[in-house]
Amino acid sequence: MAAEDYVRRVVALINEVVGRQSERIRTAAEIIAATILNGGRIWAFGATHSSIMVQELVYRAGGLIPINPLFAPGLDVSVRPVTLSSKMERLPGYGRILVSENGVRAGDCVIVFSASGRNPVPIDVALAAKEAGAKVIGFVSESYARAVPSRHPAKKNLLELDLDLVIDNGAPVGDALVEVSGNKETVYVGPVSTITSCVLVNAIVVETASILAKQVDEIPVFLSGNLENGDEHNARLLELYKDRLTYL
């Protein structure tokens, strides 16, 4: 059954990428924890479907509190026509404007998600954040990035930049796992980069919380608002971190 084949492959890929990158997961957590402890801000950026990981990180039950989204008009699938989003993420310079207008600065940490790593906007976000003095963690498929040419004027992809850390989401070229053959053609279906990236980044969140637990009185993690004490807990910590949150 094709559906079962997809699930088996997803589970195997999760185990492979997490196991292979345990040291990178720890390093990412150390960077993020140090940023929080030193008073910096955490930012997350992804264009089109890579913005799903940003939503997974921001204002999330069980997630870290001091994380800000770098959202921008035209860069998610709510834009109409939706094909505009693909064109917008290829605009050189737009990512630099996004970093500048949001005031990313030295002492911050920016997490950049891009499945292929080839489009100009996430590349410019990473470059501008580095130039501002922030730490930058890139999430990209290493095999995908190596297989396709960069669309950035500098001809470098996210994998080739001088980032502080790169996490490989393990997605195959084209991002789909399962081959399906019809009467006239064969296609690949079943995207996976969102799944592996969410698992990896949440593993980093858990590791970060574990590091912070030894150094702060209150671990900066959201509780579910559907728990009886969730709203009160979240309101208290949002007040504590409000100077580092741009979405309040």
N, C-alpha and C positions, 0 to 999 in steps of 0.2 A: 504493500500500500504506500503510495507516494507521500501521504501525510505523515505516516509513521517514519518513513525514511528521512523526511525533513527534520522531525523532532530528534531522531537519533543523531543526525549530523550536527544539529544545534548544540545538543548536550555535550557531544564529543569536542566540539570547537570551544565551548566555554571552558571545559576542563583543560584543554590544551593551552589556550591563551593565558588563563589565570595561572596555571602551573608554571609556564615558561617565564612569566613576568612577575613572579612574587617579589623580587627585589625592586623592580620598578614601582610596583604598588606601594611598597614600604617607602621608597624615596619620595613618591608623589605625596603620600600622607605626611611625611616629615616636612616637605615644602609648605603644604597647606597649613599644617599645625603651627609651624614657625611664623607664617604670615599672620595668622590669627593672634598668636601670643604677642607679636610685636606691634599689634595695632593696625595691621594692613587689611585691605579688603580683598575678597575673592570674587572674581568675575568669571562668567561662563558664556561662551559664544558658539553658535552653530547656525549655518544657513540652511534653509529648506528643511529636509527631514532631519538634519543634524541638530536642528533646534529642539527636537524632542528630548535630547539628553539635557539641554538647558532647563527645560520644564521639569525634568526628573530631579534636578538638583535644587531648584529654587522654591522656597516656601513649601517644603515637602515634609509630611509626617515621617519621622525617623531620619530626617536629613539635617545637615548642618545649617545653622541660622545665618551666619554672616556670608552668604553667597548672593551676588547680584547678577541679574541677567543683562547681557549686552544684546538687546533686541533692537531691530531697526526696520523701518517701513520697507515692504517688498521682499523681505527675506524669510517669510514662512508661507505655508501653503494656504493661508487664509486670503492671500492677495488674489484679485481677479483681473484678467484671466490668470489662472494658476501658472501658466507657462512663463509669465513675467518673472516669477521667482528664479527660474533658471538663468534668465538674462541678467537679473540684478546681481546674483552672486558672482558674475563674471566681470563686474565693473571695477577696473583698477582705481584705487584711491578711496573707494567708499568705505573700506574697512578702516583706513587711517582716520577718516572723519568721525567714524563711530567711536574709536578709541579716544580721540581728542575731545569730542563733545561730552563724553561721559567722565572725563577727568581721570582716566587711569594714570597712576603715578608710581614712582619708586616706592618699594615696600609692598605693593600689591602683587597678586598672583592671578594670571589669566589662563583659563582652561579653554582650548580651542578644539572643536570637534569638526572633522571633515573626513568623509569616507575615502575619497580619492586623493585628497590633499592637493588637487591641481588648480582650483579656482582662485581668482585674485582676492576676493573679499576675505576669506579666512586667512590667507597668506598675509595680507596687509594688516589684519588685526594682530597677528602674531608679531610681525616686524615692528609695527608701531608700539606695541606694548613693550617689547624688548628695548626699543629706543627710549621709552619713557622710564626705564629702570625697573620694570616689573619682571617677576619670574613668569615664564610661560611653559605650560604643559600642553603638548599636542596629542590629540587622539586621531589616529589615521590607520588605514590598512596599508601596511608596508608593501605587500605584494601588489596592491592596486596602484599605489603611488609610483612604484617602479615600472609599471607597465604602460602608463599613459603620460604624455608630455604635459608640462605645466602650461597653464594659460596666462600666467603672470608675466608682465613685461621683463622681469629679471630672469625668467626661464628656470626658476627653482620652485619645487613643490614644498609642501609643509614638512615633509620628511627630510629635506635637504637644508633646512634653515638651522641656524645655530640656537636651538631652543634649549631650555634647561633640562627638559625630559620629553621623550616621545613614548607614548603607549601604543602598541600595535593592537588594533581591535580584531585582527585575524580574518577579516572578511575577504573572500576571494575577489578576483578581478570581476567587476560588474555587480558585485554585492549579492548575487543570488546563488543558492546552494544546489538546487535539484534540477537535473536535466529531464525535460518532458518532451517526448517526440510525438508529433502528430502525423497526419497524412502527407503534408508537404514541407514541414519544417521542424526543427528542434529548437527549443528555447530553454532558458534557465529561469526558474521561479524560486520564490522563498528568500526574500532579503534577510540579512542577518546582522549587519553592522550596528543597528539600533540595539538589538538584544545583547550582543557582546559588549558594546560600549556602556550600556546601562549596568550590566553586571560588574564590569571593571571599575566604573566610577563609583558605584555603591560600595564595592569592596574597599576602595580608597577612602570613602566617607567613614566606613566602619573602623578602618585602621586609624584614621585621623582622630576619631572620637576616643579611641583607646589610648592614643598618645596624650590627648588633652585631659583625659580623666585623671591622669597622674599629676597635672599641673594647675588645674583650675578648680574652684569650689563648685561651680555649676557647669556641666558639660553643655556647650551651646548647640543643643539638638531640639528640633521641634517634636512635640507630642501630637498625636492625632487630636484634632479638635472634637472628635466624637467620644473621646474619653472624658470622664466626669471632671477631671482636673486639667484637661488639656488647654482650654482657653486661658485660664489663669496663668498656667506655666508659660505659655507662649507669649502672652502679653508682657509678663515680667522680663523675659529675655529679649523680646523685641525692643523694649524700652532700654535695656542695657546696651544693646548693639545698634540702636537707631542711627547713631552718627556714622555708621559704616554701611548702612543700607540705603540704596538709592531709590527703592521702589515704594517706600512708605509715604 
